[in-house]
Amino acid sequence: MASSTVTSAQPERPPRPNLAFRRLRGKRSPAEFAAAVRRAAREIGERVSCDARYVGRVEAGEIRCPNYAYERVFLHMFPGRTLTDLGFAPRASVRGRQARAAGETRSTDEPYDTHETYDDNEESDVLRRAFMTSGATVAAASLGPLGLALDAAAAGRPVRRAGPDEADALEEAVRRIRLLDDRHGADGLYRRAGAPLRTAYALLDAGASRQATTDRLCTGAGELAISVGWLAHDSGRFDDARSHYAEALATSRMTGDPGLEAHAFCNMAFLARDAARPREAVRAAQAAQRAAGPLGSARLMSLLALREAGGWAGLADRVGCEQALGRAQSFFERGPSDTDPEWMSFYGAAELAGLEAQCWSALGDWPRAARHARRAADLQDPHFTRNLALYSAELADDLARGGRPDEAAAAGMRVLDLLGEVQSSRVRTMLAGTSRVLLPHRRTGTVAAFLNHHAALPRPA
């Protein structure tokens, strides 16, 4: 096996400031420029989590070449310019893919962009293997200072007081876990994501030198608890999910963080709906809306209204459900804003349609549910493989229960094609229910093919 170490003969080059990019920012503050980047991304359908820190890292030369999503956004913002005009290095010189022979290792002066969206297949595969094959220690170690803290905690050594680097690494851990869930589903990630979470709380216990760092660590640990809770939730471990969400809620209350509180209540409402506790889902969604009100994000209020609608649908309260759906649509139509939380990058027209489909399905209105599920699948960005599989599975089930077995089987086959990339107990459970509904139609060719393929699925490990 080839060594993963790099030679010490290659000196580490200090970053060279990107003066061209700094000139393009002009008189705008880094935060104002980051907001402009996010607006430009929305104009072309991209999702980037640009903030003032990212802008600062670009200008300092730490990011020598942006990832592909940022490249598309920057070239949209500054038409007629190339990456070189914007002060970046050619991609080949940074990634080294063309110049580096197969099997050679990446040198230490080629840092990956930590805001990477990983639409690049090679990097996505590296991250996926780190979480799903190599185990929690390797995955966490890839997160820099957070990995070092994990090593210390695992060895029983005291974890040193945290600084901005640890806070950066913790925030990046949250992004990477969310990204991997979007691509591949929760089942293979949950057990491995627990180690970074334990490390996050160990860092909190160790304390930080500055209050600003402590605040970031608290928010990061809470968001990580929600992300790990979601992995438990989506893989059917409801008790574990409830515990993680409660931990995040307690963290939000201790630190007075309304954004984290709204996020925790949002996920608690979703969990209560899935756990057949619809009245609790309504109460949690309403609590989330009270916490989120001062934040000024219409899109967040839209999502929280949908969470409430799901609870009313579970109570078979059609009027309450329709009223909440109306509020969700009204808030959504106000459009995105700079106050939208970073974790809401998944929430767009496809998710709105998908969640509404689930409400109509719970109310037994199969034709309306199928229309919304089909719209969700059609609108979904194919990079979000897990959601594409979920919406297609919802469509298959709604069609089957609505008496359209051939169409249901065809939709189910599309889901089966995605299961090589997606590991989600939720999707598998939905397919199993669809198969049971379709059994009386098993003599139909399309249905028979779907049932045979579904029966041949390997059992999850």
N, C-alpha and C positions, 0 to 999 in steps of 0.2 A: 504494500500500500504506500502511495506517495506521501511524503511528509507534507504537512500543511504549514510548516514554518517558512519564514522568508529569511533571506540572507541578510546579515547585519552589514554587509558591505555597501548596501544601497542606502545612502544617507537620506534622512527625512527632510524634504524641502519645506520651508515655511510657506504658508499661503501668501499669494500676491494679491493685494487689494484689487477689486474689480471697479476701477474708476469710471469705466464707460457706463456700467449699470447705475452707479451712484449719480452720474450726470442726468440719466434718464429719469431718475426719481424727482429731480428738481427740488422745489421748495416743499414738497409734501413730506410729512413725517413718515417714518417706516410703517406705522400703523395705518396711516391713510393710504400709502402705496399698497400695502397688503390687501386692504379692502378693495382697491381698484383691481388688483390681480384676481381676487375672488369673483368680482363682478364680471370681469372679462371671461373668466372660466365658465360662468353660468351662460354667457352669451353663446358659447360654442358647445355647450353640453358637457364640459369637463367638470371634474370635482377635484379641487386642490385645497389643502388646509393651510393656506399661506397666512402667516402672521408676521408681526414685527421682527421676531427672532429669526425667521427664515430670511427676511430681507437683509437683516444685519449679517447673517452668515454668507449670503451671496456677495454682499459688498466687501466683506472681509476676505473674500477669496477662498473660504472654506468649501464652498460648493463650486467646483471648477466647471461642471457641466450639469444642467438640470435634467431631471428625468423627462420621459417623453411627454407626459401630461403637461408639465410646466413649460416645456419647449413649445408645445402647440399654443399655450396661452400667451407666452411672451411674444411669439411671432404674430399672433392675432393683435396684441396690443400695439406692436410696433411694425406695421406692415412694411415690406420692402427691405427689412434688415435681416441679417443672418445671425446665428448664435455668436459668431465671431465678432460681429458688429456690436453685440450686446455685452462683449467682454468675456465670453465663455471660451473655454478650450474646446477644440474639436473632440467629438465624442470618442473617436477611436483612440485618441491619445490618453483619455482618461480611463475608459473601460478597458482599452488594450486588447479588444477582441480580435482586431485584424492583425496587429503586430505580434500578439503573444501566441506562441505555439501551443498546441493542445497539451494539457497536463501541467503547464507552468502555472505558478501561483501568482495571485495579485500582489503587487508590491505595496509597501506601506504608504506610499505617497499617492495612492488612488482611493481616497475614501468614497464610500457610497453615500449618496444623498439620503439623509435620514428622513426626509419628507417624501421618499420614493413611494409612488403609487403602485409600483410593481406590475404595470401592464406588460413589462418585459418578461417573457416566459422563463428565461434563464434564472433571473433573480427570484421570481415567484416560486420556481421549483426548489431553489436553494432554501428559501424560508419555509416552504411547506415541509421539506425533509427535516429541517431543524426541529420543527414543532412535532411532526407526526412520526418521525422515525428515531431521531437521535435523543429525544427525551428532554425533560424540562431544563436540566442543567446546561446543555449545549444551547438550547433556545435562549435561555436567560443570559448566558455568557455572551451571546451575540449582541446584547444590548449594552455593552460597554460597562460603565460604572455600576449599573444595576446588577450585571453579571458578577462583578467583583464582590458586591455586597452579598449576593447569593452564595458565592464560594465561602465567604467568611461565616455566614450563618450556618451553612452545611457543616463546616468544620468546628462549629461551636465557639468560634472566636467572636469577640465583641465587634459589632458593626460600627464603623467610624461615623462621626457626625456628618450629615449630608450637606452637600452644597448644590449649586446650580447644575452641575454635571449630572448628579443623581436625579434631580428633578427632570432634566431633559430626557434622561434614559427611561424614567418611569412613564412620562408622557408618550415616548416612542413605543414602549411596550404595549400601551393601550391601542395605539394606532395599528401596530402590526397584528395584534390578536384580532382586532375588528376586521382587518383586511383579509386575513386567512379565513375567518369565518365566512366573509362574503364570498370567497372563492370556493371553499371546500366544505363548509358546514362544521358543526360543533363536535361531532362524536369523537374524532381523533385528537381534538385539541384540549378537551376539558381537563383531563388528568394532568397534562403537561403545563397548563396555564396556572395551576395552583402554586407552583414554586415562585414565580415572579410576584404573585400576590402576597405570599408570606414574607418575601423580601421587602416589599413595599411597606408593610406594617412594621417590619424590623427597623427600617430606616426612620419611620415616624417615632418609634420608641427611642431610637438613638438620639433624636433631636437634630436640629439644624442651627447653624450659626446666625441666621437672619430670619426674621418673621416672614418676609416675602417668600423665602424658600420653604419654610414650614407650611405656609398657605398652599403653595404649589404641590407639595408632597401630599397634603391632606386631600386636595382635589384629585390629584393623580391616583392616590390609593383608592379613593371612593369610586372613581371612574373605572379603575381596574377591577374592583370588586363587582361592579355592575357588569362589566364585560365577561368576567368569569362566571357570574351568576347567569348571564344569558347563555353561555355555553352549556351550563348545567340544565337550564330551562329547555333549550332546544334539543338536548339529548335525553329528555325525559326524566331528569333527576330533580323533581320539583322541590323536594325538601332542601336539597343543597342550594338550589337557586334562591329559595325563600331566605335562607340564612345569609347568603351573600348580599342580596338586596337589602336586608335589614341592616347588615354591617355598613353598607354604603349610606343608608338613610341616617344611621346613628352618626356617622362621620360628618354628614352634611349639617346635622343639627348642632354638633359640637363646634363646627367652624362657622356657622351662620352663612352657608353657601346655598342660596336659593336655586341656582342652576343645577347643582348636584342633587338637591332635594327633589326638584321636579323630575329629574331623570330617574331617580330611584323609585319614586311613586309611579312614574310612567311604566316602568318594567314590572313593578308589583301589580299594577292593574292588569297588565297582559298575562302575567302568571296566574292571577286569580281567575281570570276568564278561562284559561286553559285547564285549570284545576277544578273547574265546575263550581266556582264560588263567585257567581256573577254579581251579587250584591256588594261583595268586597271589592270587585273590580270597579264598580261604579264609584264607590267611596274613595278608592285610591286614585282614580282618574280625576275626581273632583278636587282632591287634595293637591294633586299635581298641578291642576289649573290655578289654584290659589297661589301656590308657590311661584308659578311661572308668570303670573300676570304682570309683575313689575319689570320683567326682563325685556319686554317689547318685541318678542319674536312671534309674528303671526303664524309662521310655519310650525313652531313648537305648539302653539295653542291648537292648531289644526290637528296635529297628531294626538294630542291629549283628548280632544273631543272625540276622535275616533276610538280611543281606548274606552271612553265612557260609552260610546255607542255599542261597542262589543259587549259591555256589561249589560246594558238594557236589552240587547238581542238575546243574551243568555237567560234573561228573566222573561222572555217572550213579550216584552213591552214594546210593541211596534211603534207607538207614538213617541215614547222616549227615545228610541233608537233613531227614528227619522229626524227628530229635533236635533239630536247630537250630530247626525250626519250632515244636516244643513249647516250647522255652525262650522263643522270641519271643512266643508266646501267653501264657505264664505271666507274663513281665515286663509285657506290655501290660495284663493284667488287674489289675495293681497300681494302675493309674490314673496320671493326670498328677500332677506335683508342681511346686513352685516351683524345683526344681533342673533342670528340663528346659531345654535350651538354646533360645534364641530362634529359631535357624534351623530348629528342628524343628516349626515351626507347621504344616507340610504333613502331618505324620505323625499320622494318626488311623486309625479303623477302616477307612476306604476304602483308604488306602495299605497297611495291613496285608494286606487282602484282595487288593489288586492285586499286591503282591510275592509273596504265596503263589501266586497264579495263575501268575505267571511261573515259579515253581519247578516246579509240576506240569506246565506246558507243556514245560519243558526235559526233564522225565522222560517225556514222551510220554503223560501221563494226561490226555487232552483233555477228557473229561466233567468231571473234578474241576477242571481249570483253568478251564473255562467257568463253572462254578458260582461260583468265587471272583471271576472277572472281572466277572460280572454283579452280584455283590454289591458289588464296588468301584464300579462305575458307578452303581448305585442309591444308594449312600451318599455319593457325592462331592458336596460343596458346588458348586453350579453356577458360583460365582464363580471357582473354580479351573479355568478352561476347558481349559488345557493337559492337566491330569490327567484330566479328564472324557473328552477325546479319546483319551488314551492308554489308559485302561481299556476304552473302547468298542472301540478298535482291537484290543486284546488279546482281548476277547470275540469279535469277528468272526473273528479268526484261529483261535481255539480251536474255535469252532463249525464253521468250514470244514474244519479238519483232523479234526474228530470226526464228519464225515459229515452235517452239518446245513446244507446250502448256503443254503436260503431264509432261515433265521434269521441266518446269517452275513452274507448280503447286506443284510438289514434293519439289522443293527448297523453294517455298513460305511457304509450311507447316512447314518446318524446322525453318523458321523465326518466324512463329506464335508461335511455341513452346518456343522460346526465349523471347517473349514479356512479359512474367511474370516477368522476371528479368531486362529487358531493357526498359527504357523510353526515346525514341528518336523520335522526330518529323520527322527527316530525314528518318529514317527507315520506319515509318508509311506512309509518303508521297510516298516513293518508292513503297511500297506494294499497295497503292491505285492506282498508275499508272499501276502496273502490273495487278491488278484486272480488270481495264478498258480494257486493251489489250486482256485479256483472256475471256471477256464476250461472244464473238461470239462462243467460244468453251464450253459453260457452260453445254452442254448435255453430255460431256465426264465425266466419273465418277470421275477421279482424279481432274479435273478442278472444277467440281461441289462441291466436298468436300472442296477444298481450298476456293472457293468463299463463301460458306456457313460459314465456320469458320471465314473468314475475315469479313463478314457482321455482325457476332455476337460479334466482338470485342467491348468492352466498349469504349465509347468516352473518350478521355483524359480529366482530370479535368482542 
